[in-house]
Each structure stands twice: as structure tokens, then as C-alpha cells.
Amino acid sequence: MAPPPIKINKSATAQSLSSSTTTTATDARLLVRETLRISANLASAPPLPSPTTASNSAAHQQLPTAAVVVPPVFPDRMRMGLVEDEFVQSSLRLICCEEIDGRRWKYVAENDGSGRFKKNSIRAVCLHTPQAPVEELVSFIRSYVVPEGFPDSVTPSYVPYMTFRALKHFFGGAMGVFTTKTLLNAVGVAHKQAIPGAVAINWILKDGAGRVGKMLFARQGKKFDYDLKQLRFTGDLLMELGAGVELATAAFPHLFLPMACAANVAKNVAAVTSTSTRTPIYKAFAKGENIGDVTAKGECVSNIADLLGTGLSIWLTRRNPSLVTTFSLLSCGYLLSSYQEVRSVVLHTLNRARFSVAVESFLKTGRVPSLQEGNAREKIFSPPGVKEGPIVLGPRFKDAFQDPSSYLAIEPFFENERYLVTYNPSKDKVYALLKDQAKADDILKAAFHAHVLLHSVHSAQDSRRSSSQKVQDQDKTLSYILSNADLGDRIAESCKMVSTLYSPFKSKAAEQGWRMSDLLLNPGRARLVTTG
């Protein structure tokens, strides 16, 4: 017969379990009696008890609310320590508790009666019931697709980035099946009379041309640091262009080799861009030293999405869909996903585009935009043929000045500076020339000064246009005034503004979490050498 249930005082039980070194003889006896009660209850319980069944024993019904309720124990857990036969007549002591991935374990040991523990008597008791199959599946998938410690181990922008990245690779994997099928058909049609060796040589030449293009484009490596987002999206555009050229080989099979080579060059250049920008992007998501984990899980998600897209495309090809229509839809999905993928990246560094956003916002509102706002306002794509921005940092002297008198007029304003800024009305550009002693902070200050001067000039232009009825004539007069009389006043005013605003700008930018570097502004290599 099972002994009657014991009512255990909560405070006494907690004290005996938390301080094993000060347990009294009474507490030890309570632990032994509790072990006997648990063993008896487990022996009389059904193999797979259900908490909702009506077959609970009378002993369980008589348990007060303060009693210890033991969770169901399954046969595979009977050998975990607490209910083994040799412990029925023994004294058990709590050693410690531990937690592993949210699961708690309790370690107990057997006392030999003389106050010492028996050797090899430590047993582990799991305090959690086994997970449901669905929960185990979800936990298994999470271990492959999200970094350890997610979501606390990554920044909030990680989720939207990986979502759009997965969509992009899904559409890319689907397009790959169509383009590969088209290439194989084209090389077969173009070389019906050729031996298999000739076909293989054409395929190898195609791949070789792509590798050469990859090597040549690698010299642009510095741009991957300061124009990361722009180059990433441009690379995806090249990838799409290469896929389109590959698809066109179906219509011109006799031009397979030149078209396939051109397409492979574009796709390999895109691959270089993707590989070179991957690490800085993942670094922006990582919190702490977990860049490797973030990168591995991100690539796993990409591969899974690529395989799913490939499977969908294989299923579609069996139904002979319209090649142009299907490819167009997949291309639109690929480019939209790529654009949103790049837009969702939140970088902490100020490159030239984000620096312009920050300075313009500071001059207009007196505040520096946050990381999210500054990245959201950054321009990602510029159509082909669009010239560089209105500010040129580190130009050559001949590009900034056409008249020696204009240089001599503004040079005294920058005697104590390691740079010089000027405005060219005919080009509507501000040039920031760097002296040979210029350091990192001087380059940043020169860039800030250039934005201040451009802001001052444009403000003057807007005020003059608003007060004039003849806009075109006023523009011509304004250029003349700025180039001869008013330019010196504008530069003098900008110097005063920079002396009072540059330090507050740096402080507010640091408060928002921005990191500034002269290298990210991509200054030109020309330097003014002081003489005398």
C-alpha cells in the first residue's frame, strides 16, 4: 500500500532545495519520504497518463494546493535518476540546477548516511515534459535558418532583409532553370553537325569569359566599401541582364558563343558584387562577435529559397508555359525583391550619399537623422548617364578653377585650413580641394563645408528667383554676380557657419549612432602642394 501523501511546507521545501550545505536531519527525512511517495505514485500510474483523464488516484485527489505535483513520466525517462530502485531506500540531496536552450535540469546525488556522497551517484532529472513533434520540427528548422540567440543576437532590420533576400533567391532559382534549358537548346541547335567535343569547348569558352570579367571587375574593390548598396543593386541588375541575354540565345542560336560569353561576364561581375558586399551587410546585423553565425544562417536561407525556386520552375516547365511571359514575371519579382532587400539594410557608416542626407537635414532642421531615417532616404539607383553629384571632393585644380583671379580671391579665407572650397556657377558644382597636409578630420570638414556653401548658394538663388518675374534672365545675372562679387561673400559666410556648426554636427551624428570615415567619402587623390 502506498503511504499517505505528505503535505509539504513551501518555505521549508524551498530552503532545503536551495541550500544543500545547511540541510538539517529533519529536511533530509522529508526528502526521503517524498521520494518514497513519488516512487509509489509512479508505480501505480498508467503508462501514458493524460492530465484530463478521470482515472486519477485518490492520493492525487487528496494533494493540497501546496504539494509538489510531478509531471507525467514516460518509460524512456525512468532511468534518469530520481526513481531508480537503488534510490528508494536512500537519502537524496539536491546538488544544482542548470538550463540548456530553455530546458531546465536538476542534479541530485545519493548520501551514504555518514554525511558523504557516494561516488558516481549523481543523477540528472529533466523538469520539462517532452516537446510535441511540431515544436521539435520548428526548433530543428530554427537551428538552421536563424542565428543563435535570435532575435536578441541581431538588429531589427535583419528580418526584413532576410525575407526579401529569400524572395530574391527564390525568383533567381526559378529563372536559372529556364536560362539553363535555353542555353542547352541553343548550343545543340547551333552545332547540329558538330562533334560533342566542339560543343564542350564552346561551353568552356563561355565560362572562361565570365571568369576573366570577374577578375577585371575586381579592381573596383574600393567602391564596394563606400557605395555598398548602390553596387549591390547594380550587380543584381547585371545578373538580370545576363539572364535575359542567355534567354535570347534561343532566338539566335548561331550567335551562341558571343551572346553566352557576354551574359556570363555580366553574371560573374554580379557575383563579385554580391560576394564583396555580403560581409559588410551581415556585419551590420550582428550584435557582438557572431558575424560567422549570421553569415552561415543567411546563406542557408538563400540556398533553401533557391532550391524551392528551382523546384517550382521544374514543375512549370513540364506544363510548357510561355517563356517570355514567365521570365518577365520572374524578373519583376527578382528586381523588386532585390530593391527592397537593399533598402532594408541599415548601415551605421556615413558614405557620400548618407553624409549628404545627414548634412542637408542638419542645415535645414538642426537635427541629424536617425540611422533608419538616413538609410531610408539614401538614393539607391541612378539611371545611366546621370552625372556625379553637385559636390566634388578632392578634384584637380584645373577642374575647379578656370580663372586664376577667382582662386586668388578666395585663397585668403582658407589660410588656416587644410582644404579650400569654391563654387563654379557654370557647372553648378562645389569643389572641395584638399591640401597635402590634410588629415582624416580635414577631409570630413571639407565635405561638410562644401555642403554648407552649396546650401548657401542655393538659398540665395531661390530668394532671387522668387523676387524676379523673369526667371531666365535672372539666372544669367545671378551667375555673373556669384562669379565676380557675391561669391566671396558667400564663401566668407560659409566659413563662419562651419566654424560654429561643424562640431555640433559631429556630436549629434555620434549621438544617433553614425560612424564617419574620410575613406567612405571617396575623396579624389589630387592634393594642393603649398609652396614657399
C-alpha positions, 0 to 999 in steps of 0.5 A: 500500500502506498503511504499517505501523501505528505503535505509539504511546507513551501518555505521549508521545501524551498530552503532545503532545495536551495541550500544543500550545505545547511540541510538539517536531519529533519529536511533530509527525512522529508526528502526521503519520504517524498521520494518514497511517495513519488516512487509509489505514485509512479508505480501505480500510474498508467503508462501514458497518463493524460492530465484530463483523464478521470482515472486519477488516484485518490492520493492525487485527489487528496494533494493540497494546493501546496504539494509538489505535483510531478509531471507525467513520466514516460518509460524512456525517462525512468532511468534518469535518476530520481526513481531508480530502485537503488534510490528508494531506500536512500537519502537524496540531496539536491546538488544544482540546477542548470538550463540548456536552450530553455530546458531546465535540469536538476542534479541530485546525488545519493548520501551514504548516511555518514554525511558523504556522497557516494561516488558516481551517484549523481543523477540528472532529472529533466523538469520539462515534459517532452516537446510535441513533434511540431515544436521539435520540427520548428526548433530543428528548422530554427537551428538552421535558418536563424542565428543563435540567440535570435532575435536578441543576437541581431538588429531589427532590420535583419528580418526584413532583409532576410525575407526579401533576400529569400524572395530574391533567391527564390525568383533567381532559382526559378529563372536559372532553370529556364536560362539553363534549358535555353542555353542547352537548346541553343548550343545543340541547335547551333552545332547540329553537325558538330562533334560533342567535343566542339560543343564542350569547348564552346561551353568552356569558352563561355565560362572562361569569359565570365571568369576573366570579367570577374577578375577585371571587375575586381579592381573596383574593390574600393567602391564596394566599401563606400557605395555598398548598396548602390553596387549591390543593386547594380550587380543584381541588375547585371545578373538580370541582364545576363539572364535575359541575354542567355534567354535570347540565345534561343532566338539566335542560336548561331550567335551562341558563343558571343551572346553566352560569353557576354551574359556570363561576364555580366553574371560573374561581375554580379557575383563579385558584387554580391560576394564583396558586399555580403560581409559588410551587410551581415556585419551590420546585423550582428550584435557582438562577435557572431558575424560567422553565425549570421553569415552561415544562417543567411546563406542557408536561407538563400540556398533553401529559397533557391532550391524551392525556386528551382523546384517550382520552375521544374514543375512549370516547365513540364506544363510548357508555359510561355517563356517570355511571359514567365521570365518577365514575371520572374524578373519583376519579382527578382528586381523588386525583391532585390530593391527592397532587400537593399533598402532594408539594410541599415548601415551605421557608416556615413558614405557620400550619399548618407553624409549628404542626407545627414548634412542637408537635414542638419542645415535645414532642421538642426537635427541629424537623422536617425540611422533608419531615417538616413538609410531610408532616404539614401538614393539607391539607383541612378539611371545611366548617364546621370552625372556625379553629384553637385559636390566634388571632393578632392578634384584637380585644380584645373577642374575647379578653377578656370580663372586664376583671379577667382582662386586668388580671391578666395585663397585668403579665407582658407589660410588656416585650413587644410582644404579650400572650397569654391563654387563654379556657377557654370557647372553648378558644382562645389569643389572641395580641394584638399591640401597635402597636409590634410588629415582624416578630420580635414577631409570630413570638414571639407565635405561638410563645408562644401555642403554648407556653401552649396546650401548657401548658394542655393538659398540665395538663388531661390530668394532671387528667383522668387523676387524676379518675374523673369526667371531666365534672365535672372539666372544669367545675372545671378551667375555673373554676380556669384562669379565676380562679387557675391561669391566671396561673400558667400564663401566668407559666410560659409566659413563662419557657419562651419566654424560654429556648426561643424562640431555640433554636427559631429556630436549629434551624428555620434549621438544617433549612432553614425560612424564617419570615415574620410575613406567612405567619402571617396575623396579624389587623390589630387592634393594642393602642394603649398609652396614657399 
